[in-house]
Amino acid sequence: MSDRGEMTKVPCVTFTRTLPGPIEKVWAHITDTRLLPAWFGPDSAIEPRQGGRVSLMGGHIRGMVTQWQPPRKLVYTWNVFGPDDAADTVSAYPESYPTFELEARGGDVVLTFTHFPVLERFVPQNAMGWHTMLDIIEAVVRTGKSEERRVYSQRNAALYGVDLNNLAR
Amino acid sequence: MIGGNGCRLVLTHTYPESMARKDIIVFLAGWHAFMDIIGRGAAGEFVPYQDESALRAAYLAKYLETAS
């Protein structure tokens, strides 16, 4: 083992979407989980403040808001847990950081999303999952409603080559 | 824990791809300097700031020369 530090690359999943404004409306859809039940599920919440608690998908994802800059930037920590993990369980996976950045451009809003670090084996399904979430956001922002999550998931699973019956663990 | 009262410290600091390598190297050298002294600090010794310029130069040589 060397005492020297090493610089290594880790995968990052990135998306850019242009959505109709106003920016406050898009901000509401990425921060208020009640507006995205098709994605996060009913047992999900992001406390709207720096340091706020994040619990998504019934506690499958837990974290903390590290940057709360309405209506421009949201960053929180992302830790993955199993359904039977206790509150004090340490996640078996590395902590990662979803980042949502919004920029008003005329009447539109450019949403730039990044999530890193992502373990190599999770990259396709990670990209599939966020693609699905962004599809739902886009549908809701544009039309006020979205289809069921599985409609987007199945389409995006094919796009990224993900077998929904055999997900990476 | 790796025997006795010692422990292994693994430090990982993650930066976005958009961050310039030369800027990451500044932190890499800084963390190296920190790791060099943390054992002494944990033992109760006050360790003054260590000049990191040689470490920065070494990491710049290693990573910027191999980046192109």
gemmi code that builds the backbone of each chain (N, CA, C; Angstrom):
import gemmi

chains = {
    "A": [
        ("MET", (0.850, -1.196, 0.000), (0.000, 0.000, 0.000), (0.886, 1.247, 0.000)),
        ("SER", (0.550, 2.208, -0.821), (1.337, 3.428, -0.929), (0.762, 4.507, -0.023)),
        ("ASP", (1.651, 5.388, 0.452), (1.175, 6.542, 1.199), (0.670, 7.637, 0.273)),
        ("ARG", (0.950, 7.470, -1.000), (0.549, 8.477, -1.986), (-0.951, 8.444, -2.230)),
        ("GLY", (-1.521, 9.600, -2.461), (-2.913, 9.646, -2.873), (-3.044, 9.245, -4.328)),
        ("GLU", (-4.198, 8.771, -4.682), (-4.460, 8.375, -6.066), (-5.677, 9.140, -6.578)),
        ("MET", (-5.621, 9.551, -7.829), (-6.759, 10.202, -8.445), (-7.412, 9.202, -9.393)),
        ("THR", (-8.633, 8.835, -9.092), (-9.331, 7.857, -9.918), (-10.627, 8.479, -10.436)),
        ("LYS", (-11.156, 7.897, -11.487), (-12.420, 8.395, -12.035), (-13.560, 7.495, -11.608)),
        ("VAL", (-14.654, 8.100, -11.260), (-15.844, 7.325, -10.929), (-16.975, 7.789, -11.836)),
        ("PRO", (-17.889, 6.888, -12.192), (-18.969, 7.281, -13.090), (-19.889, 8.333, -12.486)),
        ("CYS", (-20.403, 9.174, -13.362), (-21.362, 10.217, -13.004), (-22.488, 10.171, -14.029)),
        ("VAL", (-23.697, 10.196, -13.564), (-24.843, 10.211, -14.475), (-25.335, 11.651, -14.604)),
        ("THR", (-25.501, 12.108, -15.832), (-25.847, 13.507, -16.079), (-26.990, 13.614, -17.095)),
        ("PHE", (-27.891, 14.527, -16.833), (-28.965, 14.826, -17.784), (-29.139, 16.338, -17.884)),
        ("THR", (-29.564, 16.787, -19.040), (-29.990, 18.180, -19.207), (-31.343, 18.164, -19.910)),
        ("ARG", (-32.307, 18.827, -19.323), (-33.650, 18.907, -19.922), (-34.096, 20.370, -19.964)),
        ("THR", (-34.757, 20.744, -21.024), (-35.375, 22.066, -21.099), (-36.873, 21.897, -20.889)),
        ("LEU", (-37.368, 22.583, -19.867), (-38.769, 22.438, -19.459), (-39.453, 23.797, -19.518)),
        ("PRO", (-40.777, 23.794, -19.619), (-41.480, 25.080, -19.571), (-41.435, 25.674, -18.158)),
        ("GLY", (-41.286, 27.005, -18.080), (-41.263, 27.666, -16.780), (-42.664, 27.856, -16.238)),
        ("PRO", (-42.782, 28.590, -15.152), (-41.713, 29.329, -14.484), (-40.810, 28.422, -13.648)),
        ("ILE", (-39.659, 28.939, -13.282), (-38.664, 28.156, -12.568), (-39.201, 27.665, -11.220)),
        ("GLU", (-40.071, 28.468, -10.589), (-40.618, 28.064, -9.285), (-41.457, 26.786, -9.396)),
        ("LYS", (-42.109, 26.628, -10.538), (-42.933, 25.450, -10.745), (-42.050, 24.199, -10.851)),
        ("VAL", (-40.965, 24.304, -11.596), (-40.060, 23.163, -11.724), (-39.399, 22.870, -10.377)),
        ("TRP", (-39.016, 23.905, -9.667), (-38.415, 23.736, -8.343), (-39.375, 22.962, -7.428)),
        ("ALA", (-40.640, 23.332, -7.492), (-41.633, 22.654, -6.640), (-41.683, 21.160, -6.948)),
        ("HIS", (-41.533, 20.820, -8.212), (-41.643, 19.409, -8.592), (-40.402, 18.588, -8.240)),
        ("ILE", (-39.281, 19.218, -8.034), (-38.114, 18.426, -7.612), (-37.934, 18.428, -6.096)),
        ("THR", (-38.677, 19.303, -5.407), (-38.480, 19.389, -3.957), (-39.688, 18.912, -3.155)),
        ("ASP", (-40.859, 19.047, -3.710), (-42.069, 18.640, -2.988), (-42.485, 17.257, -3.484)),
        ("THR", (-42.168, 16.251, -2.707), (-42.393, 14.881, -3.166), (-43.880, 14.563, -3.336)),
        ("ARG", (-44.754, 15.373, -2.744), (-46.194, 15.135, -2.938), (-46.586, 15.374, -4.386)),
        ("LEU", (-45.752, 16.127, -5.093), (-46.047, 16.417, -6.495), (-45.550, 15.325, -7.425)),
        ("LEU", (-44.787, 14.375, -6.894), (-44.243, 13.302, -7.723), (-44.479, 11.927, -7.117)),
        ("PRO", (-45.699, 11.624, -6.725), (-45.937, 10.317, -6.105), (-45.630, 9.167, -7.044)),
        ("ALA", (-45.736, 9.416, -8.358), (-45.463, 8.334, -9.318), (-43.995, 7.941, -9.291)),
        ("TRP", (-43.160, 8.840, -8.828), (-41.736, 8.521, -8.783), (-41.297, 8.108, -7.381)),
        ("PHE", (-41.473, 8.988, -6.415), (-40.925, 8.737, -5.086), (-41.805, 7.850, -4.222)),
        ("GLY", (-43.060, 7.709, -4.580), (-43.975, 6.950, -3.749), (-44.526, 7.821, -2.639)),
        ("PRO", (-45.591, 7.344, -1.971), (-46.277, 8.193, -0.995), (-45.476, 8.445, 0.278)),
        ("ASP", (-44.592, 7.512, 0.643), (-43.846, 7.652, 1.901), (-42.485, 8.276, 1.622)),
        ("SER", (-42.504, 9.534, 1.196), (-41.277, 10.225, 0.810), (-41.356, 11.677, 1.227)),
        ("ALA", (-40.222, 12.241, 1.635), (-40.219, 13.654, 2.013), (-38.810, 14.221, 1.944)),
        ("ILE", (-38.754, 15.475, 1.542), (-37.504, 16.245, 1.601), (-37.788, 17.463, 2.469)),
        ("GLU", (-37.165, 17.544, 3.617), (-37.372, 18.717, 4.479), (-36.784, 19.938, 3.786)),
        ("PRO", (-37.591, 20.984, 3.598), (-37.186, 22.101, 2.746), (-36.244, 23.094, 3.422)),
        ("ARG", (-35.043, 22.633, 3.727), (-34.050, 23.524, 4.343), (-32.687, 22.862, 4.275)),
        ("GLN", (-31.651, 23.690, 4.390), (-30.297, 23.164, 4.493), (-30.207, 22.284, 5.742)),
        ("GLY", (-29.689, 21.093, 5.588), (-29.621, 20.169, 6.711), (-30.883, 19.356, 6.905)),
        ("GLY", (-31.872, 19.584, 6.041), (-33.143, 18.876, 6.173), (-33.007, 17.380, 5.895)),
        ("ARG", (-33.901, 16.620, 6.511), (-33.868, 15.166, 6.354), (-34.499, 14.765, 5.031)),
        ("VAL", (-33.893, 13.776, 4.398), (-34.409, 13.235, 3.147), (-34.729, 11.765, 3.367)),
        ("SER", (-35.946, 11.379, 3.063), (-36.338, 9.967, 3.113), (-37.255, 9.701, 1.931)),
        ("LEU", (-36.804, 8.852, 1.036), (-37.536, 8.619, -0.209), (-37.845, 7.144, -0.362)),
        ("MET", (-38.904, 6.870, -1.077), (-39.283, 5.486, -1.397), (-39.393, 4.644, -0.132)),
        ("GLY", (-40.116, 5.176, 0.830), (-40.352, 4.434, 2.064), (-39.097, 4.175, 2.878)),
        ("GLY", (-38.112, 5.057, 2.761), (-36.875, 4.894, 3.528), (-35.807, 4.092, 2.797)),
        ("HIS", (-36.100, 3.650, 1.589), (-35.094, 2.953, 0.777), (-33.905, 3.881, 0.533)),
        ("ILE", (-34.199, 5.172, 0.365), (-33.163, 6.184, 0.215), (-33.258, 7.144, 1.394)),
        ("ARG", (-32.106, 7.354, 2.054), (-32.080, 8.309, 3.175), (-30.889, 9.237, 2.990)),
        ("GLY", (-31.067, 10.476, 3.419), (-29.972, 11.420, 3.283), (-30.285, 12.739, 3.951)),
        ("MET", (-29.534, 13.749, 3.542), (-29.660, 15.069, 4.144), (-29.449, 16.122, 3.056)),
        ("VAL", (-30.215, 17.185, 3.142), (-30.049, 18.283, 2.185), (-28.753, 19.018, 2.509)),
        ("THR", (-27.861, 19.094, 1.525), (-26.590, 19.797, 1.743), (-26.557, 21.162, 1.067)),
        ("GLN", (-27.398, 21.351, 0.048), (-27.509, 22.679, -0.565), (-28.977, 22.929, -0.881)),
        ("TRP", (-29.514, 23.948, -0.282), (-30.921, 24.341, -0.486), (-30.920, 25.796, -0.928)),
        ("GLN", (-30.992, 26.014, -2.224), (-30.914, 27.364, -2.786), (-32.086, 27.584, -3.733)),
        ("PRO", (-33.316, 27.708, -3.167), (-34.485, 27.867, -4.022), (-34.437, 29.160, -4.830)),
        ("PRO", (-34.839, 29.149, -6.087), (-35.304, 27.983, -6.851), (-34.229, 27.494, -7.828)),
        ("ARG", (-32.963, 27.523, -7.418), (-31.895, 27.255, -8.387), (-31.132, 25.953, -8.161)),
        ("LYS", (-30.926, 25.568, -6.906), (-30.033, 24.421, -6.705), (-30.453, 23.600, -5.495)),
        ("LEU", (-30.487, 22.300, -5.711), (-30.781, 21.349, -4.640), (-29.752, 20.218, -4.711)),
        ("VAL", (-29.107, 19.962, -3.579), (-28.197, 18.820, -3.472), (-28.539, 18.093, -2.177)),
        ("TYR", (-28.607, 16.783, -2.246), (-28.751, 16.016, -1.012), (-27.904, 14.764, -1.074)),
        ("THR", (-27.656, 14.203, 0.081), (-26.902, 12.953, 0.122), (-27.861, 11.799, -0.136)),
        ("TRP", (-27.307, 10.730, -0.691), (-28.125, 9.604, -1.178), (-27.516, 8.322, -0.648)),
        ("ASN", (-28.194, 7.709, 0.288), (-27.720, 6.454, 0.871), (-28.808, 5.396, 0.683)),
        ("VAL", (-28.392, 4.243, 0.229), (-29.343, 3.187, -0.134), (-29.437, 2.164, 0.992)),
        ("PHE", (-30.670, 1.844, 1.379), (-30.913, 0.878, 2.460), (-31.886, -0.199, 2.011)),
        ("GLY", (-31.813, -1.327, 2.680), (-32.761, -2.405, 2.433), (-34.028, -2.191, 3.235)),
        ("PRO", (-35.093, -2.923, 2.893), (-36.382, -2.711, 3.558), (-36.363, -3.045, 5.047)),
        ("ASP", (-35.449, -3.919, 5.472), (-35.427, -4.311, 6.886), (-34.317, -3.631, 7.680)),
        ("ASP", (-33.610, -2.699, 7.052), (-32.509, -2.033, 7.752), (-33.048, -1.109, 8.847)),
        ("ALA", (-32.391, -1.162, 9.998), (-32.795, -0.298, 11.118), (-32.348, 1.140, 10.854)),
        ("ALA", (-32.856, 2.046, 11.682), (-32.564, 3.465, 11.494), (-31.072, 3.769, 11.627)),
        ("ASP", (-30.372, 2.966, 12.441), (-28.941, 3.246, 12.654), (-28.036, 2.358, 11.789)),
        ("THR", (-28.617, 1.674, 10.833), (-27.817, 0.833, 9.940), (-26.913, 1.706, 9.071)),
        ("VAL", (-25.687, 1.237, 8.844), (-24.792, 1.918, 7.911), (-25.019, 1.309, 6.527)),
        ("SER", (-25.251, 2.151, 5.560), (-25.517, 1.649, 4.206), (-24.333, 0.846, 3.686)),
        ("ALA", (-24.636, -0.201, 2.946), (-23.579, -1.027, 2.346), (-23.013, -0.388, 1.087)),
        ("TYR", (-23.587, 0.722, 0.664), (-23.175, 1.351, -0.591), (-22.559, 2.724, -0.302)),
        ("PRO", (-21.699, 3.212, -1.197), (-21.118, 4.533, -0.961), (-22.165, 5.638, -1.030)),
        ("GLU", (-21.971, 6.640, -0.199), (-22.859, 7.799, -0.261), (-22.634, 8.530, -1.586)),
        ("SER", (-23.711, 9.011, -2.153), (-23.579, 9.756, -3.409), (-24.445, 11.012, -3.336)),
        ("TYR", (-24.387, 11.823, -4.419), (-24.915, 13.176, -4.343), (-25.703, 13.547, -5.600)),
        ("PRO", (-27.022, 13.443, -5.547), (-27.825, 13.988, -6.649), (-27.837, 15.519, -6.564)),
        ("THR", (-27.637, 16.154, -7.697), (-27.620, 17.616, -7.764), (-28.572, 18.075, -8.856)),
        ("PHE", (-29.484, 18.953, -8.481), (-30.420, 19.546, -9.442), (-30.105, 21.032, -9.545)),
        ("GLU", (-29.830, 21.483, -10.761), (-29.581, 22.911, -10.980), (-30.562, 23.432, -12.019)),
        ("LEU", (-31.190, 24.546, -11.709), (-32.187, 25.143, -12.591), (-31.725, 26.522, -13.046)),
        ("GLU", (-31.967, 26.787, -14.327), (-31.623, 28.106, -14.873), (-32.753, 28.564, -15.777)),
        ("ALA", (-33.301, 29.736, -15.468), (-34.365, 30.294, -16.311), (-33.759, 30.843, -17.595)),
        ("ARG", (-34.351, 30.450, -18.723), (-33.912, 30.973, -20.030), (-35.159, 31.365, -20.802)),
        ("GLY", (-35.415, 32.661, -20.809), (-36.674, 33.121, -21.403), (-37.822, 32.525, -20.610)),
        ("GLY", (-38.750, 31.908, -21.309), (-39.871, 31.275, -20.606), (-39.588, 29.843, -20.210)),
        ("ASP", (-38.410, 29.356, -20.570), (-38.066, 27.969, -20.277), (-37.155, 27.870, -19.054)),
        ("VAL", (-36.975, 26.632, -18.632), (-36.058, 26.343, -17.520), (-35.142, 25.198, -17.955)),
        ("VAL", (-33.845, 25.419, -17.837), (-32.900, 24.341, -18.133), (-32.576, 23.637, -16.815)),
        ("LEU", (-32.915, 22.364, -16.785), (-32.634, 21.539, -15.609), (-31.401, 20.690, -15.909)),
        ("THR", (-30.364, 20.879, -15.113), (-29.165, 20.045, -15.232), (-29.090, 19.169, -13.996)),
        ("PHE", (-29.038, 17.884, -14.233), (-29.011, 16.923, -13.132), (-27.729, 16.101, -13.203)),
        ("THR", (-27.092, 15.941, -12.057), (-25.943, 15.023, -11.977), (-26.092, 14.163, -10.732)),
        ("HIS", (-25.597, 12.952, -10.825), (-25.562, 12.056, -9.665), (-24.212, 11.345, -9.691)),
        ("PHE", (-23.431, 11.559, -8.641), (-22.144, 10.889, -8.555), (-21.725, 10.747, -7.099)),
        ("PRO", (-20.842, 9.843, -6.775), (-20.331, 8.772, -7.631), (-21.354, 7.634, -7.738)),
        ("VAL", (-21.371, 7.006, -8.901), (-22.261, 5.862, -9.130), (-21.387, 4.632, -9.375)),
        ("LEU", (-21.633, 3.565, -8.652), (-20.861, 2.348, -8.878), (-21.073, 1.865, -10.306)),
        ("GLU", (-19.994, 1.371, -10.885), (-20.014, 0.980, -12.304), (-21.198, 0.055, -12.629)),
        ("ARG", (-21.438, -0.908, -11.745), (-22.480, -1.890, -12.067), (-23.890, -1.303, -11.998)),
        ("PHE", (-24.009, -0.143, -11.365), (-25.327, 0.474, -11.248), (-25.598, 1.543, -12.310)),
        ("VAL", (-24.610, 1.846, -13.143), (-24.766, 2.973, -14.065), (-26.009, 2.828, -14.960)),
        ("PRO", (-26.211, 1.691, -15.632), (-27.394, 1.638, -16.517), (-28.713, 1.814, -15.770)),
        ("GLN", (-28.864, 1.146, -14.633), (-30.155, 1.273, -13.958), (-30.290, 2.603, -13.221)),
        ("ASN", (-29.154, 3.183, -12.825), (-29.200, 4.519, -12.253), (-29.689, 5.514, -13.311)),
        ("ALA", (-29.083, 5.426, -14.505), (-29.489, 6.325, -15.590), (-30.949, 6.079, -15.971)),
        ("MET", (-31.337, 4.810, -15.980), (-32.729, 4.476, -16.296), (-33.681, 5.094, -15.269)),
        ("GLY", (-33.314, 4.991, -13.999), (-34.175, 5.507, -12.934), (-34.339, 7.015, -12.998)),
        ("TRP", (-33.211, 7.720, -13.144), (-33.323, 9.178, -13.207), (-33.986, 9.630, -14.500)),
        ("HIS", (-33.725, 8.912, -15.571), (-34.407, 9.232, -16.831), (-35.917, 9.146, -16.631)),
        ("THR", (-36.327, 8.115, -15.923), (-37.753, 7.928, -15.651), (-38.303, 9.064, -14.796)),
        ("MET", (-37.555, 9.423, -13.756), (-38.013, 10.525, -12.908), (-38.141, 11.814, -13.714)),
        ("LEU", (-37.136, 12.078, -14.553), (-37.173, 13.311, -15.345), (-38.304, 13.280, -16.371)),
        ("ASP", (-38.590, 12.094, -16.902), (-39.741, 11.969, -17.809), (-41.034, 12.315, -17.083)),
        ("ILE", (-41.139, 11.840, -15.841), (-42.355, 12.120, -15.063), (-42.449, 13.609, -14.759)),
        ("ILE", (-41.330, 14.203, -14.339), (-41.326, 15.647, -14.076), (-41.744, 16.409, -15.332)),
        ("GLU", (-41.152, 16.027, -16.451), (-41.438, 16.747, -17.699), (-42.917, 16.625, -18.064)),
        ("ALA", (-43.455, 15.406, -17.916), (-44.872, 15.214, -18.253), (-45.759, 16.044, -17.343)),
        ("VAL", (-45.459, 16.035, -16.048), (-46.309, 16.755, -15.095), (-46.200, 18.265, -15.299)),
        ("VAL", (-44.972, 18.739, -15.541), (-44.798, 20.175, -15.742), (-45.484, 20.630, -17.034)),
        ("ARG", (-45.425, 19.781, -18.061), (-46.003, 20.175, -19.351), (-47.518, 20.002, -19.406)),
        ("THR", (-48.012, 18.935, -18.792), (-49.430, 18.605, -18.988), (-50.240, 18.524, -17.698)),
        ("GLY", (-49.551, 18.563, -16.561), (-50.260, 18.455, -15.293), (-50.505, 17.026, -14.856)),
        ("LYS", (-50.085, 16.066, -15.652), (-50.268, 14.664, -15.253), (-49.196, 13.811, -15.923)),
        ("SER", (-49.043, 12.598, -15.392), (-48.085, 11.668, -15.995), (-48.729, 10.296, -16.066)),
        ("GLU", (-48.114, 9.446, -16.871), (-48.566, 8.063, -16.894), (-47.992, 7.341, -15.689)),
        ("GLU", (-48.372, 6.081, -15.516), (-47.810, 5.309, -14.403), (-46.308, 5.140, -14.610)),
        ("ARG", (-45.628, 5.010, -13.480), (-44.177, 4.903, -13.522), (-43.708, 3.753, -14.421)),
        ("ARG", (-44.428, 2.648, -14.372), (-43.967, 1.473, -15.103), (-43.925, 1.704, -16.609)),
        ("VAL", (-44.768, 2.612, -17.095), (-44.765, 2.917, -18.529), (-43.408, 3.498, -18.931)),
        ("TYR", (-42.942, 4.478, -18.111), (-41.644, 5.105, -18.404), (-40.500, 4.115, -18.114)),
        ("SER", (-40.649, 3.376, -17.017), (-39.573, 2.445, -16.627), (-39.328, 1.403, -17.708)),
        ("GLN", (-40.390, 0.854, -18.243), (-40.231, -0.194, -19.265), (-39.566, 0.372, -20.511)),
        ("ARG", (-39.984, 1.558, -20.904), (-39.387, 2.169, -22.093), (-37.903, 2.469, -21.855)),
        ("ASN", (-37.601, 3.012, -20.675), (-36.213, 3.386, -20.395), (-35.338, 2.179, -20.081)),
        ("ALA", (-35.917, 1.137, -19.558), (-35.149, -0.099, -19.350), (-34.632, -0.611, -20.690)),
        ("ALA", (-35.481, -0.547, -21.690), (-35.055, -0.967, -23.032), (-33.974, -0.029, -23.559)),
        ("LEU", (-34.131, 1.249, -23.273), (-33.169, 2.249, -23.752), (-31.768, 2.000, -23.185)),
        ("TYR", (-31.705, 1.616, -21.905), (-30.400, 1.445, -21.243), (-29.986, -0.025, -21.123)),
        ("GLY", (-30.782, -0.922, -21.690), (-30.420, -2.337, -21.631), (-30.523, -2.934, -20.241)),
        ("VAL", (-31.518, -2.490, -19.479), (-31.702, -2.971, -18.105), (-32.802, -4.032, -18.073)),
        ("ASP", (-32.515, -5.149, -17.410), (-33.515, -6.191, -17.198), (-34.219, -5.896, -15.872)),
        ("LEU", (-35.465, -5.467, -15.946), (-36.177, -5.065, -14.729), (-36.418, -6.240, -13.779)),
        ("ASN", (-36.314, -7.453, -14.290), (-36.491, -8.629, -13.429), (-35.177, -9.148, -12.857)),
        ("ASN", (-34.104, -8.482, -13.200), (-32.790, -8.932, -12.740), (-31.890, -7.725, -12.529)),
        ("LEU", (-32.283, -6.881, -11.584), (-31.540, -5.643, -11.341), (-30.240, -5.928, -10.597)),
        ("ALA", (-29.236, -5.084, -10.828), (-27.964, -5.201, -10.102), (-28.193, -4.906, -8.629)),
        ("ARG", (-27.428, -5.582, -7.781), (-27.523, -5.384, -6.328), (-26.151, -5.020, -5.782)),
    ],
    "B": [
        ("MET", (-10.464, -1.985, 12.275), (-9.353, -2.140, 13.229), (-8.345, -3.125, 12.650)),
        ("ILE", (-7.084, -2.797, 12.715), (-6.072, -3.670, 12.108), (-5.034, -4.097, 13.135)),
        ("GLY", (-5.456, -4.499, 14.263), (-4.511, -5.002, 15.254), (-4.128, -3.924, 16.245)),
        ("GLY", (-3.899, -4.346, 17.507), (-3.545, -3.381, 18.542), (-4.623, -2.327, 18.657)),
        ("ASN", (-4.173, -1.090, 18.861), (-5.131, 0.002, 18.957), (-5.195, 0.813, 17.674)),
        ("GLY", (-4.502, 0.345, 16.648), (-4.470, 1.100, 15.409), (-5.732, 0.922, 14.601)),
        ("CYS", (-5.871, 1.734, 13.594), (-6.978, 1.574, 12.657), (-6.523, 2.054, 11.290)),
        ("ARG", (-7.230, 1.575, 10.283), (-6.937, 2.001, 8.913), (-7.865, 3.153, 8.559)),
        ("LEU", (-7.311, 4.222, 8.091), (-8.098, 5.377, 7.670), (-8.088, 5.431, 6.142)),
        ("VAL", (-9.265, 5.355, 5.569), (-9.405, 5.488, 4.118), (-10.131, 6.797, 3.847)),
        ("LEU", (-9.502, 7.698, 3.155), (-10.090, 9.001, 2.857), (-10.427, 9.072, 1.370)),
        ("THR", (-11.659, 9.363, 1.080), (-12.083, 9.544, -0.311), (-12.751, 10.905, -0.432)),
        ("HIS", (-12.329, 11.696, -1.379), (-12.946, 13.000, -1.625), (-13.311, 13.042, -3.108)),
        ("THR", (-14.573, 13.227, -3.384), (-15.067, 13.108, -4.756), (-15.355, 14.485, -5.344)),
        ("TYR", (-14.892, 14.696, -6.562), (-15.108, 15.964, -7.262), (-15.829, 15.703, -8.576)),
        ("PRO", (-16.566, 16.684, -9.061), (-17.223, 16.495, -10.358), (-16.207, 16.498, -11.491)),
        ("GLU", (-16.585, 15.841, -12.557), (-15.739, 15.740, -13.747), (-15.343, 17.119, -14.268)),
        ("SER", (-16.224, 18.090, -14.039), (-15.976, 19.429, -14.587), (-14.857, 20.168, -13.871)),
        ("MET", (-14.449, 19.684, -12.726), (-13.411, 20.378, -11.971), (-12.050, 20.116, -12.603)),
        ("ALA", (-11.255, 21.180, -12.745), (-9.947, 21.058, -13.396), (-9.021, 20.184, -12.557)),
        ("ARG", (-8.245, 19.343, -13.241), (-7.345, 18.433, -12.529), (-6.334, 19.202, -11.694)),
        ("LYS", (-5.881, 20.340, -12.203), (-4.876, 21.099, -11.439), (-5.469, 21.602, -10.121)),
        ("ASP", (-6.769, 21.855, -10.116), (-7.413, 22.285, -8.871), (-7.614, 21.108, -7.923)),
        ("ILE", (-7.924, 19.959, -8.476), (-8.066, 18.769, -7.637), (-6.725, 18.426, -6.989)),
        ("ILE", (-5.659, 18.631, -7.740), (-4.325, 18.291, -7.228), (-3.968, 19.128, -5.989)),
        ("VAL", (-4.457, 20.351, -5.948), (-4.215, 21.178, -4.757), (-4.794, 20.487, -3.523)),
        ("PHE", (-5.993, 19.958, -3.666), (-6.617, 19.266, -2.540), (-5.945, 17.923, -2.270)),
        ("LEU", (-5.547, 17.265, -3.336), (-4.865, 15.975, -3.178), (-3.591, 16.154, -2.344)),
        ("ALA", (-2.840, 17.182, -2.659), (-1.624, 17.444, -1.878), (-1.972, 17.828, -0.442)),
        ("GLY", (-3.045, 18.590, -0.309), (-3.460, 18.989, 1.034), (-3.878, 17.802, 1.884)),
        ("TRP", (-4.636, 16.898, 1.292), (-5.046, 15.699, 2.040), (-3.835, 14.819, 2.349)),
        ("HIS", (-2.889, 14.773, 1.428), (-1.673, 13.998, 1.688), (-0.960, 14.559, 2.921)),
        ("ALA", (-0.820, 15.895, 2.954), (-0.161, 16.524, 4.102), (-0.923, 16.226, 5.392)),
        ("PHE", (-2.246, 16.273, 5.296), (-3.085, 15.979, 6.459), (-2.870, 14.539, 6.932)),
        ("MET", (-2.848, 13.624, 5.976), (-2.679, 12.214, 6.334), (-1.294, 11.958, 6.938)),
        ("ASP", (-0.312, 12.746, 6.496), (1.036, 12.571, 7.035), (1.114, 12.914, 8.521)),
        ("ILE", (0.268, 13.837, 8.951), (0.411, 14.317, 10.328), (-0.699, 13.865, 11.265)),
        ("ILE", (-1.755, 13.270, 10.723), (-2.908, 13.003, 11.593), (-2.552, 12.027, 12.712)),
        ("GLY", (-1.633, 11.098, 12.443), (-1.232, 10.156, 13.478), (-0.588, 10.867, 14.651)),
        ("ARG", (0.268, 11.826, 14.342), (0.923, 12.595, 15.411), (-0.098, 13.468, 16.129)),
        ("GLY", (-0.983, 14.052, 15.353), (-2.010, 14.889, 15.970), (-2.915, 14.084, 16.886)),
        ("ALA", (-3.278, 12.872, 16.425), (-4.149, 12.024, 17.242), (-3.455, 11.578, 18.520)),
        ("ALA", (-2.120, 11.578, 18.491), (-1.353, 11.201, 19.687), (-1.183, 12.376, 20.642)),
        ("GLY", (-1.714, 13.524, 20.269), (-1.688, 14.663, 21.170), (-0.653, 15.707, 20.835)),
        ("GLU", (0.068, 15.498, 19.760), (1.122, 16.447, 19.394), (0.529, 17.565, 18.539)),
        ("PHE", (0.915, 18.793, 18.814), (0.504, 19.883, 17.932), (1.456, 19.913, 16.745)),
        ("VAL", (0.922, 19.804, 15.557), (1.751, 19.792, 14.355), (1.464, 21.054, 13.562)),
        ("PRO", (2.415, 21.938, 13.406), (2.162, 23.168, 12.657), (1.963, 22.880, 11.172)),
        ("TYR", (1.478, 23.890, 10.474), (1.230, 23.758, 9.032), (2.489, 23.293, 8.304)),
        ("GLN", (2.305, 22.332, 7.425), (3.420, 21.814, 6.641), (3.343, 22.375, 5.223)),
        ("ASP", (4.454, 22.826, 4.714), (4.500, 23.335, 3.344), (4.153, 22.199, 2.367)),
        ("GLU", (3.168, 22.450, 1.511), (2.698, 21.407, 0.592), (3.242, 21.556, -0.818)),
        ("SER", (4.137, 22.510, -1.028), (4.548, 22.804, -2.407), (5.235, 21.620, -3.072)),
        ("ALA", (6.037, 20.878, -2.319), (6.720, 19.724, -2.917), (5.709, 18.636, -3.286)),
        ("LEU", (4.704, 18.466, -2.427), (3.669, 17.470, -2.727), (2.872, 17.888, -3.963)),
        ("ARG", (2.524, 19.168, -4.027), (1.789, 19.641, -5.204), (2.596, 19.405, -6.473)),
        ("ALA", (3.868, 19.719, -6.407), (4.724, 19.545, -7.591), (4.771, 18.073, -7.998)),
        ("ALA", (4.862, 17.194, -7.008), (4.942, 15.760, -7.318), (3.642, 15.266, -7.956)),
        ("TYR", (2.513, 15.712, -7.402), (1.227, 15.275, -7.964), (0.963, 15.920, -9.334)),
        ("LEU", (1.361, 17.167, -9.486), (1.225, 17.812, -10.802), (2.020, 17.044, -11.841)),
        ("ALA", (3.230, 16.657, -11.468), (4.070, 15.920, -12.416), (3.417, 14.586, -12.755)),
        ("LYS", (2.876, 13.943, -11.746), (2.284, 12.625, -11.985), (1.009, 12.705, -12.825)),
        ("TYR", (0.135, 13.639, -12.485), (-1.182, 13.612, -13.111), (-1.327, 14.534, -14.318)),
        ("LEU", (-0.651, 15.660, -14.324), (-0.818, 16.521, -15.486), (0.041, 16.081, -16.649)),
        ("GLU", (1.171, 15.447, -16.369), (1.993, 14.956, -17.470), (1.391, 13.739, -18.137)),
        ("THR", (0.564, 13.020, -17.365), (-0.049, 11.808, -17.945), (-1.451, 12.107, -18.475)),
        ("ALA", (-1.916, 13.354, -18.305), (-3.296, 13.672, -18.678), (-3.469, 13.881, -20.175)),
        ("SER", (-2.420, 14.294, -20.851), (-2.575, 14.641, -22.267), (-2.503, 13.389, -23.141)),
    ],
}
model = gemmi.Model(1)
for chain_id, residues in chains.items():
    chain = gemmi.Chain(chain_id)
    for i, (resn, *xyz) in enumerate(residues, 1):
        res = gemmi.Residue()
        res.name, res.seqid = resn, gemmi.SeqId(i, " ")
        for name, pos in zip(("N", "CA", "C"), xyz):
            atom = gemmi.Atom()
            atom.name, atom.element = name, gemmi.Element(name[0])
            atom.pos, atom.b_iso = gemmi.Position(*pos), 0.0
            res.add_atom(atom)
        chain.add_residue(res)
    model.add_chain(chain)
structure = gemmi.Structure()
structure.add_model(model)
structure.setup_entities()
